[in-house]
Amino acid sequence: QVQLVESGGGLVQVGASLRLSCTASGRTFDGLALGWFRQAPGKVREFVGGISSNSRKYYVDSAKGRFTISRDNAKKMMYLQMNSVQPEDTAVYYCAATNAFVSSMRFLTEALRSGYWGQGTQVTVSS
């Protein structure tokens, strides 16, 4: 079992930066593939980006160039650095984990959806 807890959300202004954290506990962290999803009001939960167990990173187009995912295996943490945030980034952000081996973003997304989830952290971007 893996328990995930997100933190770092809040209310920020357009153009600001924000770093979300995901803390894991439970089974060995190093072998997990991890990812971030978000869900805006009235919308489906969407994949933002992820990082494999060997630190290969994947991003959806809307996140490329603005968001950076990283992991610290020693601390059992994953991060989402969000720069130049926009109102459309307003959502609840969830971290997810899977012990599946992933070789593509599509497979990572599918594996995470059926994996372990945190409770989410709210990010609100004010204009």
ABEGO torsion letter per residue (X at the ends): XBBBBBBGBEBBBBGBBBBBBBBBBEBBAAABBBBBBBBBBGBBBBBAEBBBAAGBBBBBAAABGABBBBBBAAAGBBBBBBBGBBAAABBBBBBBBBABBBABAAAAAAAAAABBBBAEBBBBBBX
